[in-house]
């Protein structure tokens, strides 16, 4: 009866390789855990767009309320035909508004 010595050596090498891999993985996990512990502080940054939106919301909140009296006067003038529209002025205002959007 013969014993194959080659396979015994191969099994031993495979076990050693597996042990090294396990040790490397545990070392990587430990270093990752240390990095997480070191970066324990949270931080928040606000984008310029968010700051601008916040400013616009404040301006909108500070804007004057609707002047209902003036609205009623305009409705009455339009209904009675007394309110006249200047088409040139209206066109210029619309063009200016569109230009400012760009």
Beta strands, then each sheet from edge to edge (+ up, - down):
end
